[in-house]
Amino acid sequence: MTQDDFSPIVNSTNLFQDLEPQDIESFMQIAVLKRYQPGQVIFNRGDTGGGLYILIEGKVRIFVSGNGSKEQLLRVLLPGDSFGEAGVFLEHGYPSTAQSLDKSAAYYFSGDKIRRLVLDNIRLSNNFLRIFALKLADFAHLFESRTIKEAPARLASFILNHEEVSGRMKLNFSKGQLASFIGTSPETVSRALTFLKTKKAIMEEKPYIVILNREILNSLVQGTMKDLN
């Protein structure tokens, strides 16, 4: 593997922030390219002895499910996203399942080798802490959105928390997946989208949702907007 092969993920992944060239070289030496077909499970919840992945092509969903219970979608990953970090450090294995949504490719880094790199590099240790903190914040937002009673408020919270700098949220997933994110049905998501568009809070410019009125979205999230009919 050459530096040119590796440079795209270096520039798009938080894991490599502030690392020196020799640190990047250490990753290049242990990277293994893996490819997956649509629907293929990359790892299951509870699998041990795994490692870290960085997605470079396609999409991957992260979800949890219990015995006979409904699946809960946690994240949809895009190229540049890392996943599997918890499985590197937890003795009981991965806390969730990862499944390829379409033809995907990822660099895989053995858990044993990653742990050795972390022990030897304070910058890498800090980056892992940053990633865990960001993902914890994401899950806090997800939990918050699912505990808001009304679907329009849940959707408003999700849009605000996934807003891009341009004031838009890119829909990288289906309405069914969005419904799983906010803990409702695809039909309810459609009605919630219609409600927000009727209130002129958002508009759809596929593949984006554009924020038109942030005040309305915030009032829904905070529970200060009473007209939900």
C-alpha positions in Angstrom: 0.0 0.0 0.0 1.3 3.5 -0.9 0.8 6.8 0.8 -1.4 7.9 -2.1 -3.7 4.9 -1.5 -4.0 5.8 2.2 -4.1 9.6 2.0 -7.9 9.9 1.4 -8.8 8.3 4.7 -6.1 10.2 6.5 -7.8 13.4 5.5 -11.3 12.3 6.3 -11.0 10.4 9.6 -10.7 11.8 13.1 -8.5 9.0 14.1 -5.5 10.4 12.2 -5.9 14.0 13.4 -2.5 15.6 14.4 -0.6 12.4 13.8 3.0 12.5 12.5 3.9 10.9 9.1 5.7 8.1 10.9 2.4 7.4 12.9 0.5 7.2 9.6 3.1 4.8 8.3 2.5 2.5 11.3 -1.2 2.3 10.3 -0.3 1.7 6.6 1.8 -1.3 7.6 -1.0 -3.1 9.5 -4.0 -2.2 7.2 -5.9 -5.0 5.6 -8.4 -4.2 2.8 -11.7 -6.1 3.2 -14.7 -6.1 0.8 -18.3 -6.8 1.6 -21.5 -7.6 -0.3 -24.9 -6.0 0.3 -26.4 -7.4 3.4 -23.2 -9.1 4.6 -22.6 -8.9 8.4 -19.1 -7.4 9.2 -19.3 -8.3 12.9 -22.0 -9.3 15.3 -22.8 -7.9 18.7 -20.7 -9.9 21.2 -18.0 -10.9 18.8 -14.6 -10.8 20.5 -11.0 -10.6 19.2 -12.0 -8.1 16.6 -10.4 -4.8 15.5 -11.0 -1.4 14.1 -12.5 -0.6 10.7 -12.4 2.5 8.5 -15.0 2.6 5.7 -13.6 3.7 2.4 -16.4 2.7 0.0 -20.2 2.1 0.3 -22.4 2.3 3.4 -22.6 0.3 6.7 -25.3 0.3 9.3 -24.7 -0.1 13.0 -27.7 -1.6 15.0 -28.6 -3.6 18.0 -31.4 -6.2 18.6 -32.4 -8.4 21.4 -34.0 -11.8 21.5 -37.2 -11.4 19.5 -37.1 -7.6 19.8 -37.2 -5.0 17.2 -33.9 -3.8 15.7 -32.7 -0.4 16.7 -30.7 1.4 14.1 -27.9 3.5 15.7 -25.9 4.9 12.8 -25.4 4.8 9.1 -21.7 5.1 8.2 -20.2 6.7 5.1 -16.7 6.6 3.7 -14.2 8.1 6.1 -16.1 6.9 9.2 -14.4 4.6 11.6 -16.2 1.8 13.5 -15.5 -1.1 15.9 -13.5 1.0 18.3 -15.2 -0.4 21.4 -14.6 -4.0 20.3 -10.8 -3.2 20.4 -10.9 -2.4 24.1 -13.9 -4.3 25.6 -13.4 -7.9 26.7 -17.0 -8.8 26.0 -16.7 -7.7 22.4 -18.6 -5.4 20.1 -21.6 -3.8 21.7 -23.5 -3.7 18.3 -23.7 -5.3 14.9 -22.3 -3.9 11.7 -23.8 -4.8 8.3 -22.9 -3.6 4.8 -25.8 -1.9 3.1 -24.3 -2.1 -0.4 -21.0 -3.1 -1.9 -18.6 -1.8 0.6 -14.9 -1.8 1.4 -13.0 -1.0 4.6 -9.5 -1.1 6.0 -9.3 -3.4 8.9 -6.7 -3.0 11.8 -6.2 -5.9 14.2 -7.1 -5.1 17.8 -3.8 -6.5 19.2 -1.8 -4.2 16.8 -4.0 -1.2 17.5 -3.7 -1.6 21.3 0.1 -1.6 20.9 0.1 1.6 18.8 -2.2 3.3 21.4 0.2 2.4 24.2 3.1 3.9 22.4 1.5 7.1 21.1 -0.1 9.7 23.2 -1.5 11.6 20.2 -3.3 8.4 19.0 -4.6 7.8 22.5 -6.1 11.3 22.6 -7.7 10.7 19.2 -9.4 7.6 20.4 -10.7 9.5 23.5 -12.0 12.2 21.1 -13.8 9.6 19.0 -15.4 7.9 22.0 -16.5 11.3 23.3 -18.1 12.3 19.9 -19.9 8.9 19.7 -21.1 9.2 23.2 -22.6 12.6 22.4 -24.2 11.2 19.3 -25.9 8.5 21.3 -27.0 11.0 23.9 -28.7 13.0 21.1 -30.2 9.8 19.7 -31.6 8.9 23.2 -33.0 12.4 23.6 -34.7 12.3 20.2 -36.4 9.0 21.0 -37.7 10.2 24.4 -39.5 13.2 22.9 -43.2 12.1 22.6 -44.3 13.7 19.3 -42.9 12.4 16.0 -42.4 15.9 14.5 -40.4 16.9 17.6 -38.3 13.8 17.3 -37.7 14.5 13.6 -36.8 18.1 14.3 -34.3 17.1 17.0 -32.7 14.6 14.5 -32.4 17.2 11.8 -30.8 19.8 14.1 -28.4 17.3 15.5 -27.4 16.1 12.0 -27.3 19.5 10.3 -24.3 20.2 8.1 -22.5 23.6 8.0 -24.6 24.7 5.1 -27.8 24.4 7.1 -28.8 21.2 5.3 -29.0 17.6 6.4 -28.1 15.0 3.8 -30.5 12.0 3.7 -28.0 9.1 3.2 -30.6 6.6 4.2 -34.2 5.5 3.5 -37.2 6.7 5.4 -37.4 3.3 6.9 -33.9 3.7 8.4 -34.8 7.3 9.5 -37.9 5.9 11.2 -35.7 3.4 13.1 -33.4 6.2 14.1 -36.2 8.2 15.8 -38.2 5.2 17.0 -41.3 5.3 14.9 -42.7 4.0 11.6 -42.0 5.1 8.0 -45.6 6.3 7.7 -45.2 8.5 10.7 -41.9 9.8 9.4 -43.7 10.8 6.2 -46.4 12.6 8.2 -43.8 14.4 10.3 -42.0 15.5 7.2 -45.2 16.8 5.7 -46.0 18.6 9.0 -42.6 20.4 9.1 -42.9 21.4 5.4 -46.4 22.7 6.0 -45.1 24.8 8.9 -42.3 26.0 6.5 -39.7 24.8 8.9 -38.0 22.7 6.2 -38.0 21.9 2.5 -36.8 18.8 0.7 -34.1 19.2 -2.1 -33.2 15.6 -2.5 -30.9 14.2 -1.2 -31.1 17.1 1.3 -33.5 18.4 3.9 -33.0 22.2 4.1 -33.7 24.1 7.3 -35.9 27.1 6.6 -36.9 28.1 10.1 -34.7 27.0 12.9 -36.9 28.7 15.5 -39.8 26.4 14.7 -37.6 23.3 14.9 -36.2 24.4 18.3 -39.6 25.2 19.7 -40.7 21.7 18.8 -37.7 20.1 20.5 -38.1 22.3 23.6 -41.9 21.5 23.8 -42.9 25.2 23.5 -44.8 24.8 20.2 -48.3 23.6 21.0 -49.9 23.3 17.6 -49.0 19.8 16.6 -52.2 19.1 14.6 
